[in-house]
Amino acid sequence: MKRLLGGAVMGLGMFAAGISQAQTLFVGEAGPNRGARAAALQGFADAAAEASGGSVTMDIQWGGALFKANAALAGIADGVADLGTIIAVYFPKEMVAYGIADLPLENPDAWVGMKATDELMRTDASIQANLADMNLVYIGTFTTSAVHIACKGGAIRSVDDIAGKKVRGVGAYGNTFKEFGANMVPMSIYDAYQGLDTGLLDCSQGYSYAIAALKQQEVIDSYTLLNWGQVGALGIFMNKDAYDALDASAQEALLTAGAEVPDLLGELITADNEKAVQTMKDAGVEVIELAAEERSKLVEKGNVFIGEWVEKANAVGLDGEALLETYRGLIDKYTEERDTKGYPWLRG
């Protein structure tokens, strides 16, 4: 029986008797309590409390206090936390379905990516069953926003500059850097500051708001804007035993709050990214825009990893081609909504 389950079951009995029982859920988060994503996670917790009338509250354990990023799946599935953030690239086989959001599909728009991912994860029965087998329930999604690269020493001005560099990169983007001759170093983004500072890394795949949140502008010389795609497979998952032990109204409060994350983080991350780039410039970091012809080389090389993802999805019993087709359709759907209506936070 998971850590929360006994108390939650007792709470259910009290609900059945007509007595309201407040429940505090423990949340595991590897990142620090600063930056856009941290604000979105806190906003999610506040929204869940409001939606539940105060009966569901959360105790967020920041900075890997409960588990590090590479232990999050087991930490949540085993009940170390009731829910928390899982980053799919650390669990490529287990979280292969969610990993569709990490593919280099030329979709760098944060809000569009989150909305497409959220709808797919909420509505596809095969994905839900796959998660249930791991004792997980999907709640809501984040994104890194557009993938860029921060370097100490020689800057990346063309794909030829990637060769020979010691790079922290993840997913299809990291694999593409490797294809261009990078020496890949396995490391969490939360440890990249030290890696860059000590010379263990030359460059780290990064995302503007995260660079500032982790203060990496202190240890880099250049930041190359790739405008290529995003890593969108990081989000909020819950221990299924704990989720099932909640009453229907509490479950609905969590799902409702989770569905609001794309709008909340979309607005926050857009503003934070702009501020972060200015912070880097103010710190003396050279900000470089990769030329379109160089970006096209990254896109072409990255296409092979889309096909590899389909094969991996098929290998765990999912229909990779069908999921990819659905996901591309959802990206088109929310791109059209953005283009016709604008972002939600800018609508009248």
N, C-alpha and C positions, 0 to 999 in steps of 0.2 A: 504494500500500500504506500503510495507516494506521500511525501511529507505533509502536504496540505489536505489530503483526501479525508482523513478522519475528521478534522475540524469542519471541513466543508459539508460532509454528510450530516454531521450534527446540526450544522446550520440549516440544511435542507429540512430536517425534521422540525426545526423551530419555525421555518417559513410555512410548512404545512399546517402548523398549529396557529398560524396567523400572527406570529411574532417576528418582527423584522430584526435580522441579525447582520450587523456590519461585518464585512470580510476584507481583510488586508492581504493583498497578493504581493509576493516578493518578486521583483523584477531584476534580472541579471543583465548588465550592460557593460561591455568591455571598454567603451570609450569614456572620455572625461565629461564632466558636467559643464560643457561650454560648446558653443557653436550651434549651427542650425539644426543638426540632427538631434542634439541633446534637447534643444528647445521643443522640437517636434515630439520627442518621446515624452517629455513632461506635459506637453499639450494633450497628447493622447491620454495620459493618466488623469489629467484634470477633466477631460471630456467624458471619460468612462465614469468618473465619480459623479459628474453632473447628470449624465444619462441614467444612472442607476439611482438617482436621488440620494446619493451619499452612501449607499449600501456597499459599493465596491470601491475600495481605495487601494493605492499602490505604494509600496516602499521600494524605491529604485536604488539599487546598489551599483554605484558608478565605478568606473575605472577598473573593472575586472575583480571586484571584491569577492564575488561569488565564483566566477570562473573567467578564464581568459577567452579571447575570441575563438581560438582553436579547440576549445572544450565546451562551447555553448550548446551544441546539439545534445550531447549526453547530459549536460547539466540541466537542461530543461526537460528532456525526455525522462530522466531519472528522478526529477523532482527536487533537485538542489535549489532551483528557482521555480516559481509557478509559471512564469513566462519570461521572455527576454528576447534579445536580439540575436539572430543567427545570420552569419555571413556565408553564403552558399559556397564561395570559392574554397573555403576550408574543409568542405565536405562534398567533393565533386560527385561522388557516387550516390550518397544518401539524398542529397538535395539537387539531383539532376533536373527534376522538373522545374524547380524554382530558378535554376541556372539559365533558363531561357532568357531571363532578363539581363544576363551578362553578355549576351552575344553581340558582336559588333555589327549591328543591323543599321548603321548610319542613322541612329536615333539618339542624338545628344540632348534632346529636350527633356528636362527633368520631370515636368508635370505630365507630359504625354506618356513618358515611359512608366511612371508610377501608376497612372490611371489604367493603362493597358495591362500591366502586371497584376494590379489589384483585381481587376475584373476576371482575368484568367484564373487566378488562384482561388477566387471565391466561387466560380461557377463550374469549373471542370471537375466532374465526379472522379475521374481517374487520378487526378492530382490529390484530391482530398483523401481518397483511399490509400494512396501511396504514403501520405503523411500519417494517416491513422495507424498504419503498420509500424511506424516509428514512435507511436504515442505522442503525436504532435497535432496541433490544430493551427491553421493559419489565421492570423488576426489582422495584420496590416503591413504595408510595405514602405520602405524608404528608398533612397537612391543616393549614389555618390555624386550625382550630376555628371557633367562631362569629364571624361578621362584626359588628364594632362600628365606632364612629366617634369619633376623637379630634379635639378642636378647641382652637384658641387664640383667645381673644376670645369672641364670642357662642356660647353652647352650643346644641345641637340638642335641643329638648324636644318638638318636634312636627315633622311633615314640612314644615310651613310655614316652619320655620326654615332649611331647606336652601336655599331660593331666594337666589341672589346670592352664595353662598359659593364661594370657590375651593377645590375639593376634589380630592384625589388619590383616585381610585377605579378599580377594575378590574373587567372582566367585566360580567356582568349586573347586579351590584350598583352598579358605577359608572355604568352606563347608566341605572339607575333613579334614582340621585341626579340625573343630568342631566335626566331627565324631570320632576323636581320643581324644576328651575330652577338647579341648581348649575352653576358655571363649572368645567369639568373641566380639570385640569392634568396632563399626562402626566409621570409621575415614578415611579421605583422606590420601594418601601417603605424601601429602605436609604438613600435620599436624603431621605426625608420629614422627618427631624430638622432638617436645614438649611432645608428649605422652610418648615416651621412657625416656625423661629427667625427667619428673615429676612422673613416676611410673604408669601412667594410662595404659601404655602398658608394657608387658614383652617382646613381640616379634612383629615384623612387617614383613609381606610378602614383599619381596623386590627384586630388580634387580640390579646387581652390579653397572652399570653406574649411576643409580638413587641414590644409597646410597651415592656415592661420590658427585654427583651434588647437593644433598640436605644436604651434610655435616653430614650425620648420623653416620659416623665413630667416631664422637666426643662423641656420647652418647650410643654406643653399646659396648659389650664385646666380642661377638662371631657372626660369620656369617657362616651358614651351607649351603653348596652347595648341592642342592637336585637333580639337573640334571633330572628333571621330565617333564617339559613342559614349556609353555610360556603363557602370557596374550597378545594376539595379536589383540584384538578388541579395538584398539584405533587408530584413524586416522582423516583425514581431510575431513570435510563435508561442503557443501555450502548451503546457503539459496536458495531454488529453484527459487523463484521469481527473486532474483538477478542474478542467473545463466541464467535463461531464457531471461533476459533482455540484456545479453551480445551478441555480434555478434558471428558468428560461429568460426571465427579465435581466438577470445579471449577464447571461451569455449575450443577449441582444445588445446590452450596453457596451460590452467589449467590442462586438463586431461593428456597431455603429461608430464608436470612437475610432476604430481602426480604419474604417472607410473614409474618415475625414482627414487622415494623415497626408495623402497626396496634395490636397489643397493647402493645408497648413505648411508642410515642408516646402512645397513648390514656391510659395511666397517668400518664406524665410530664406531658402537656399539661394534664390535669385539675388536677393539683397545682400546676403552674406558673401556670395561669390564675388560680387562687385567690390565689396569692402575689402575682401581678402586680397584681391589682385592689387588694390591700392596700397594695402599694408605691405605687400611684398616690394612694390616699387619704392615706398617710403623707406624700406630697410636696405635699399640698394640692390635688390634682386633685378636682373634683367628679364623682362617679360617678352617672349618671342612668339610671334604668330607663325605656325608652320604653313608654308606655302601650299596652295591647293594641289599642285602636282605631286608634292611629297606626301600629302595626306592620302591621295588616291592610291599610292603604293601601299600604304598601311591597310587601306580598305581591301585592296585586291588580295594581299597576303592573308588577311584575316578571314576571308571567305571560307577557307578550307576548314576552319574550326566550327563553322556553322554546320557543315556536313557531319563532322565528328560528333557534335552534340546530338544530332538526330540518331546516330548509331547508338550512342550511350543511353538515350531515352528508350529506344527500342529494347535494349538489353535488359532493362529493369521492368519490362512489361508495359511501357507506355507507347503511344503512337506518336513518335517524334515528328513525322511529317505533318500529321493533322494538328498537333499542338502548335507547330511553327506557323502553319497557315492561319490558324485562329489568332495567334499572337500578332502576326503581321497585319491582319484585318483590324485588330483592336488598336494598333498603333495608327493605322489610317483613320479609324473612327475618331480618336481623340485628337489627332492632328487637324482633322476637319473641324472639330468642335473649337479648338483653339483658334483656328484661322477665321472662323465665322463669328464666334462669340467673344473671343479673347480669353485670357486667363480668368478664373473665377474671382480672384481678388481685385481685378480691374473692371469687373462688370458693374454697371450702374444698378 
